[in-house]
Amino acid sequence: MDYQNFFKTALDDLRSQGNYRVFANLERHCGAFPNATARGMETADVTIWCSNDYLGMGQHPSVLAAMHEAIDRCGAGAGGTRNISGTTHDHVLLEAELADLHGKEDALLFTSGYVSNWAALGTLGSRIPDCVILSDALNHASMIEGIRHSRAERLVWKHNDLVDLEAKLAALPLERPKLIAFESVYSMDGDIAPIREICDLADKYNAMTYLDEVHAVGLYGPRGGGIAEREGLMDRITVIEGTLGKAFGVVGGYISASTELCDFVRSFASGFIFTTALPPAVAAGAAASIRHLKNSNAEREMHQAKVAEVREKLSAVGIPHADNPSHIIPVMVGDPHKCKFISDKLLEEFGIYIQPINYPTVPKGTERLRITPSPVHSANDIDRLVGALEDLWGQCQLARMPLAAQ
Ligand code: PMP
């Protein structure tokens, strides 16, 4: 086989479909979020509009101070897996902070949210005898991979569809172990699961619940515990999974659950056991971020206000965007080439950075720009964004929202 030619052809195919990914080479500047410098481009100053550091906590003084302090106190790396010398006091404190955030007995850290889903679902699905996992059709790749890795039977239920979920549950023997896996805020559409009703079905059919709150922790609930906290449902969820890399602004992932369940995953999950622990400074920074957001609503309130302002201004000029109840604003383009064209032009001509979201991240024909406002985008930033989109919408001859829908 001509290996190099094989790689090149596969990449050329991606390019011709408009799905080849190009990364902007960005230099972030502490204290200047959401502004950055793009290297190797004419328009050097850019405003980031697609960051998952939703609240800018990655530059918050308390997070930075905690990380500096921890580096000075105990150095750079953890020095081992959690089992072999990698567990430090910072990891232990962070797990306690997370358990408290979700009102659970315990929590378990992983190196990312992806790994938490992969390892926890993989372990529960493979180790619980005859377990069947009922997975929402729009679950994140990390959940799908974890479920596949478990080799448990997987039943995919229609997205957020309680009737379909119930039909699938009812067809299974009551005594058979079951796990319902779903998200609270869905990352690409920004819609929210009917968590209470799913918990009711779980009770009725004797199932456990596994809730990915990656796009909700830090952002919703009086202490940033997520949608389940906001709706008073944390005690009804068996496993809450989250990330430290988005609203908390650092990196890492976790599950929070009963002592026994966390201990079980800790004891059997290869994705936990056989990998170097997060650096202690990362754990210290994440703990500082969580503590700050437990005690302060200011960031959450400002965030929601900015999201509302962007939505209003997009509607005023008829730029079509999904009407959902979260902070994620998908601006629908529906064509991979146009989506990439708009994204390129936004960066090159307007200094606005929004990555195109194309297949396979979203289904073909639903290509979009995923806008994530932060508390610190200014009114001027918002006006520039909306003006640039209006201009490019015209250039691409894309349809506007009908006036009646505005
Ligand atoms: N779950 C969902 C729903 C996600 O969107 C993501 C990341 N985009 C993850 C899990 C993985 O989290 P992390 O980025 O911390 O690996």
Residues whose N, C-alpha, C, O or C-beta is under 5 A from the ligand:
A	BS01	PMP	S112 G113 Y114 H140 S142 S187 D212 V214 T243 G245 G252 G253
